[in-house]
Amino acid sequence: MIHFQVPNRDEVSPENQEIFDNLKKNLGMVPNLYAVMALSENALKNYLAFQNAKTLFSNKEKQAVNLIVSQINDCHYCQSAHTLLATMSGFTEEQTIEIRKGNVSFDDKLNTLVHLAKEITAKKGFASDETIEAFINTGNTKAHVVELVLLVTEKTAMNYLHAVTKVEIDFPLAKVI
């Protein structure tokens, strides 16, 4: 079996060492899944640029997408990371569980976002016209649909990376639902 060792700062390129330093300064740590990306000269830098790109969605909305996508893709690493980040963004732990279950009772607009993200993920992009229409009818635009596909793609990449590498979860574990 292939084992992916999480590299430390001294084991990555100078450019990735600089990214590690910035992550440590801003997050207080270098998450294991980010660190394993630094095995590649370009992956971590490219991913962070994609993840941090300007979007129409608020941070809370992005966290909701991250939670439902990670749930559908069965990524316990990302469920754990984004449960913590979502609570730091203002969700309660109970709300994060509700989001992961795919039915948001406390916010209709967020519910349509979670439903569409869930369907895009589960059906590999083939969301129904009804789900897309419900999303647009809550004040979103076609531009939101386009950006949502990118958010789903970004989180799916990390979910898949964890599935392949199986690095240790270095966040408080999310409840299994």
N, C-alpha and C positions, 0 to 999 in steps of 0.2 A: 504494500500500500504506500502510495506517495504521501509524504508528510510535508506540509508547508510550515516551516519555522518562521515565526514572526521576527523580522530583522530588527536589530537595535540601530541606533543612530549611526554608529561607526561602521555598520555593514552596508550602508546605502551611499549613493552618489552624493557629491557635494550639493547639487541642486536639491535633492531630496532631503538632505540634512537640514537645509535652510527651511524647507517646508515643514519638517518635523519640529524645528525650533518655533515656527509661527503657530503650529497647531498646539504645541505645549503651552505657549504664551496665551493663546486665545481660549483653549479648551481645558488647559491644565493637564492634558495627556495627549498621547498619540494613539487613537483607537487602533486596536489590532488589525482590523480590516483595512484601514488606511495604510498601516505600516506594511502589510503584505503587498499592497499595491506598489510600494516602493521597490519591490524586487525588479520592477520594470523601470527603465530610465524615464519614461513618459507618462505612464498610466495615472499616477497620483496627481500630477499637475493637470493633466487633461481632465480627469474626473472632477477635481475641485473646481475648475473653471466651469464645467458643465453644471455642477451642483449649485454653484453660487451665482449663476447667470441671472440677470434681471428677469422677473416674471410678473404677471398680472395677479398672481395669488399671494395672499398674506402668508406669513410664517405659520400661523395656525392651520390654514388650509393646506399648506405643503405638508405639515406634520400629519394631518388627517390622511392625505394621500399616501404618505410613507407608511402609515400604520396599516391601512387596508391592503395595499400592494404587498407588503411584507407578510401579512396574514395569509393572503391568497397563495403567495409563493412559498409559504411554510419556512420563512427565514426567522428563526428565533433570535439570531444575533440582531437583526434590524428591528424586530419587534421590541427587543429590550432597549436598544439605543433610542428608538423613536418614542417609546413610552416615556422615558426620562425627558427627552427633548420636548415632547408634547406637554408634559406637566409643567416644564419650565416656561412653556408658551402660554399657559393659562388653562389648559384642560385639567380636569380631575382624573385620577386613575380610573374611576368608574366610567367616565366619558371615553377614555382611550379604549377601554374594553368594548364599549358600545360601538365605537368606530370600527374596531377590529372585527366585530360581529357583522358589520355591514348595514346596520340600521341605526340611524342617528335620530333619536326622538326629541332632542333638545334644540335642534336648529334645522329648519326645513331646507334652507339653501345648502348648508353643509351636507345634509342627507343626500341631495341630488348629486353633489360632487363625489361623495363616497360611493354612491351607487354606480355612477359612470366609471370611476376609477376601478371599482371592483369588476365591472363588466368588461372593460378594456383589458384588464389583466387576465381574467379567467377565460375570456374568449379570444385571446391573442389579437386584440384590436377590433374584433367584429362586434362592436356594440350595436344594440338595436336603435332604430330611429326613435322609438318611444323614449328610451333612456336619454338619448342625446337631446331630444325635444324637451323633456322634463328639466334637464340641466339648463338649457337655454331659457326656458320659461321662468326660471327663478332669478333672472337678471344677468346671466352670463351671456357671452357672445361666442361666435364661431372661433374667434381668437383664443378664448379660454379653452375651447375644445382642443385646438392645436397645441397649446401649451400644456394641457393636461396629458396628452399623449407623450410629450417629452418628459414630464415628471414621472409618469409611470415607467417609461423606458429607463430613466436614470436610476430609479430605485430598483427596478428589476435587475439591472446590471450588478448592483451590489448584492442583491439576494442570490444571484447566480454565483457571484464570486465567493460568497460565503459557503454555498453548497459545494463548490469545488475545493476550496481550501480548508474548510472546517476549522478555522482558527478559533481559539478560545474566546468566549464572550466575556468582555471586560466592562460590562455595564451591569447594573442591578437587573436581575432576571425578570422579564415580564411574566405575568401570570399566564399559565397555559389555559386556553379556552377551547 
